[in-house]
């Protein structure tokens, strides 16, 4: 994916997530994969939507832009988008998609809606309040060019790959140390094992929410770093470790934070103010999460009309656990994540519902950690997304599972909408002690949308338009259960 996507989506997500930054005296810093971006494009807010000048697309960012008034077409070789000035819909790869806001002409510039663009391309974004910077990480797969072997020894000053051009040395690096591993001992200490030398540890305590930020300057991740990055997040260098055995420590997050100099950032997410100390040992840093120093934040009482419901969306399987294999060669974890992200995108538009994800990319999360995440959050609902498989290729249909009696009502309502969304045979609401719906403490269900062993079910579940339909119906079911429809 080229710089265009990165720059545009970075601005889009920045404005959509942090609208208070618009018009601020000091603009936030923008980073792509650790490298700072410079952009002259000025976003604008029109109603509740953010738009950006089309030149952000065209100036040196490698995308093809074609004009045929009143339409503008943007293409990167993978995605083709057609926007109509003033139009409420766009065409994306021959599929009509509704827009939150239309493209428009103003002050001699054509403005395109960033929310729409952001939904077409997937990037990971991290907002750092301390430095007022946004870090964007793109997930790319680089395919090396096929090069014929040289027929003669290349000249010393040329590139042996194609026989022309100077030899280019690897880019310089500011890192003099590499992080080998992050381990939590279950007793309140986190061990960072490294090799090499780096500058002093930098620690900052932040509030609302409570967290401790630890920066390791002049350090990058070791190629054999553990816990290993998955294929999806190896480019982003983002990861987390869920903690369920400490009174205040909820999560340890880690990322490649900056390239000036190379810096690894560790973030401790806490439930309450907590004393934390770092101790430098031989080729290791020990972070001790000690006693709680203050009460947890007081949440003001919420009247029924003001309540915002917390809904945890659980994409089943992930990373080393692919789930069921479909007859067309796709993996269950792909469908689970795709439908979860689509449901979240729709719930993000609801003012009375706040969605949370147990995983947002191809990451493996233990079953107990998924349940603990929802329990610690004190979520109102837990929904786990799956697809089924059996030995028979003729079995078809949708099933919904619950474990406890407090989940029956949710199961019945969501199942009704699931069947509408898939169009499959209604195989009913069933009880089973699946771990994630048994160990959660709020109404929880597991949706088996269809059978990947059935070619018809599989083709529907991996169809983008059908996924949109299923996601819309599930959201309708959530709203009916919460009495928000």
Long-range contacts (C-beta under 8 A, 24 or more apart in sequence): 1-76, 1-78, 1-121, 1-138, 1-139, 1-140, 2-61, 2-62, 2-63, 2-76, 3-32, 3-37, 3-60, 3-61, 3-62, 4-56, 4-57, 4-61, 4-62, 4-63, 4-76, 5-76, 5-121, 5-123, 5-138, 6-32, 6-33, 6-37, 6-123, 6-136, 6-138, 7-32, 7-37, 7-39, 7-41, 7-56, 7-61, 8-52, 8-56, 8-57, 8-114, 8-117, 8-118, 9-114, 9-117, 9-118, 9-121, 9-123, 9-125, 9-136, 10-37, 10-123, 10-125, 10-134, 10-136, 11-39, 11-41, 11-43, 11-50, 11-52, 11-56, 11-114, 12-50, 12-52, 12-114, 12-115, 12-117, 12-118, 13-118, 13-123, 13-125, 13-134, 13-136, 14-125, 14-127, 14-134, 15-43, 15-45, 15-50, 15-114, 16-50, 16-114, 16-115, 16-118, 17-125, 17-127, 18-127, 18-134, 19-45, 19-50, 22-50, 26-132, 28-132, 28-133, 28-134, 29-131, 29-132, 29-133, 29-134, 30-133, 30-134, 30-136, 31-133, 31-134, 31-135, 31-136, 31-258, 32-136, 32-137, 32-138, 33-136, 33-137, 33-138, 33-235, 33-236, 33-256, 34-135, 34-237, 34-256, 34-257, 34-258, 34-259, 34-262, 35-259, 36-260, 37-136, 43-114, 44-106, 44-111, 46-101, 46-104, 46-111, 47-101, 48-100, 48-101, 49-100, 49-101, 49-113, 49-114, 49-115, 50-113, 50-114, 50-115, 51-101, 51-103, 51-104, 51-111, 51-112, 51-113, 51-114, 52-111, 52-112, 52-114, 53-109, 53-110, 53-111, 54-109, 54-110, 54-111, 54-112, 55-109, 57-112, 72-103, 72-110, 72-112, 74-112, 79-120, 79-121, 81-117, 81-120, 83-112, 83-113, 85-110, 90-116, 92-120, 95-464, 95-465, 119-345, 124-233, 124-236, 124-238, 124-360, 124-361, 126-238, 126-255, 128-257, 128-265, 129-206, 130-204, 130-206, 130-213, 135-255, 135-257, 137-235, 137-236, 137-237, 137-238, 137-255, 138-235, 138-236, 139-232, 139-233, 139-235, 139-236, 139-361, 140-235, 173-220, 173-262, 174-218, 174-259, 174-260, 174-261, 174-262, 175-218, 175-219, 175-220, 175-261, 175-262, 176-218, 176-219, 177-216, 177-218, 177-219, 177-220, 178-219, 178-220, 178-221, 178-222, 178-223, 178-225, 179-216, 179-219, 179-220, 179-221, 179-222, 179-225, 179-264, 180-222, 180-224, 180-225, 180-226, 181-225, 181-226, 181-227, 182-226, 182-227, 182-241, 182-252, 182-254, 182-266, 184-241, 184-243, 184-252, 186-245, 188-246, 188-249, 188-288, 188-289, 188-290, 189-286, 189-287, 189-288, 189-289, 190-252, 190-266, 190-268, 190-286, 190-287, 190-289, 191-284, 191-285, 191-286, 191-287, 192-216, 192-266, 192-284, 192-285, 192-286, 192-287, 193-283, 193-284, 194-219, 194-222, 194-283, 194-284, 194-285, 195-222, 195-283, 199-261, 201-278, 201-280, 201-285, 203-276, 203-278, 205-276, 207-273, 208-297, 209-269, 209-270, 209-297, 210-248, 210-269, 210-270, 210-271, 210-272, 210-273, 210-274, 210-297, 211-267, 211-268, 211-269, 211-270, 212-267, 212-268, 212-270, 212-274, 212-276, 213-265, 213-266, 213-267, 214-265, 214-266, 214-267, 214-268, 214-278, 214-287, 215-257, 215-263, 215-264, 215-265, 215-266, 216-263, 216-264, 216-265, 216-266, 216-285, 217-261, 217-262, 217-263, 218-261, 218-262, 218-263, 219-262, 219-263, 219-264, 220-256, 220-262, 220-264, 221-256, 221-264, 230-319, 230-361, 230-362, 230-363, 230-364, 231-362, 232-319, 232-361, 232-362, 232-363, 233-361, 233-362, 233-363, 236-361, 239-363, 242-365, 242-366, 242-369, 242-372, 242-373, 244-368, 244-369, 244-372, 244-376, 246-289, 247-271, 247-292, 248-272, 248-274, 248-289, 248-292, 249-274, 249-289, 250-376, 271-296, 271-376, 272-296, 272-297, 307-352, 308-351, 308-352, 308-353, 308-354, 309-352, 309-353, 309-354, 309-380, 309-381, 309-482, 309-484, 310-354, 310-356, 310-377, 310-378, 310-379, 310-380, 310-381, 311-347, 311-353, 311-354, 311-355, 311-356, 311-379, 311-380, 311-381, 311-382, 311-383, 311-478, 312-355, 312-356, 312-357, 312-358, 312-373, 312-374, 312-377, 312-379, 312-381, 312-382, 312-383, 313-340, 313-343, 313-344, 313-347, 313-355, 313-356, 313-357, 313-358, 313-383, 313-385, 314-340, 314-357, 314-358, 314-359, 314-370, 314-374, 314-382, 314-383, 314-384, 314-385, 314-436, 315-339, 315-340, 315-341, 315-357, 315-358, 315-359, 315-385, 316-384, 316-385, 316-386, 316-446, 317-364, 317-386, 318-359, 318-362, 318-363, 318-364, 318-365, 319-362, 319-363, 319-364, 320-364, 321-364, 323-386, 323-387, 324-387, 324-388, 324-389, 324-452, 324-453, 325-389, 325-452, 326-387, 326-389, 326-452, 326-453, 326-458, 326-461, 326-462, 327-393, 327-452, 327-453, 327-454, 327-455, 327-458, 328-455, 328-458, 328-459, 328-462, 330-452, 330-458, 330-462, 332-386, 332-387, 332-389, 332-452, 333-362, 334-462, 335-385, 335-387, 335-449, 335-452, 335-461, 335-462, 335-467, 336-385, 336-386, 336-387, 337-361, 337-362, 338-467, 339-385, 339-449, 339-467, 339-470, 339-471, 339-474, 340-385, 342-467, 342-468, 342-470, 342-471, 343-383, 343-385, 343-471, 343-474, 343-475, 345-471, 346-471, 346-472, 346-475, 347-475, 347-478, 350-475, 350-479, 350-484, 352-482, 352-484, 353-478, 353-479, 353-482, 353-484, 367-435, 367-436, 367-439, 368-435, 368-439, 370-436, 371-435, 371-436, 371-438, 371-439, 371-440, 372-439, 374-440, 374-441, 374-442, 374-444, 375-439, 375-440, 375-441, 375-442, 378-442, 379-440, 379-442, 380-442, 380-443, 380-482, 381-410, 381-442, 381-443, 381-444, 381-478, 381-481, 381-482, 382-436, 382-437, 382-440, 382-442, 382-443, 382-444, 382-445, 383-414, 383-444, 383-445, 383-446, 383-447, 383-474, 383-478, 384-434, 384-436, 384-437, 384-444, 384-445, 384-446, 384-447, 385-447, 385-449, 386-446, 386-447, 386-448, 386-449, 387-448, 387-449, 387-450, 387-451, 387-452, 387-457, 387-461, 388-448, 388-449, 388-450, 388-451, 388-452, 388-453, 389-451, 389-452, 389-453, 390-451, 390-453, 391-453, 392-453, 393-453, 393-454, 393-455, 394-454, 395-451, 395-453, 395-454, 396-424, 396-425, 396-450, 396-451, 396-454, 396-456, 396-457, 397-424, 397-425, 397-426, 397-427, 397-450, 397-451, 397-457, 398-422, 398-424, 398-425, 398-426, 398-427, 398-447, 398-448, 398-449, 398-450, 399-427, 399-428, 399-429, 399-430, 399-448, 400-428, 400-429, 400-430, 400-445, 400-446, 400-447, 400-448, 401-429, 401-430, 401-431, 401-432, 401-434, 401-437, 401-445, 401-446, 401-447, 401-448, 402-429, 402-430, 402-431, 402-432, 402-437, 402-444, 402-445, 402-446, 403-431, 403-432, 403-433, 403-434, 403-437, 403-438, 403-444, 404-437, 404-438, 404-444, 406-442, 406-443, 407-437, 407-443, 407-444, 407-445, 409-443, 409-481, 410-443, 410-444, 410-445, 410-481, 411-445, 413-477, 413-480, 413-481, 414-445, 414-447, 414-474, 414-477, 414-478, 414-481, 415-447, 416-477, 417-473, 417-474, 417-476, 417-477, 417-480, 418-447, 418-449, 418-470, 418-473, 418-474, 418-477, 420-473, 421-469, 421-470, 421-471, 421-472, 421-473, 421-474, 422-449, 422-450, 422-457, 422-460, 422-461, 422-466, 422-470, 423-460, 424-449, 424-450, 424-457, 424-460, 447-474
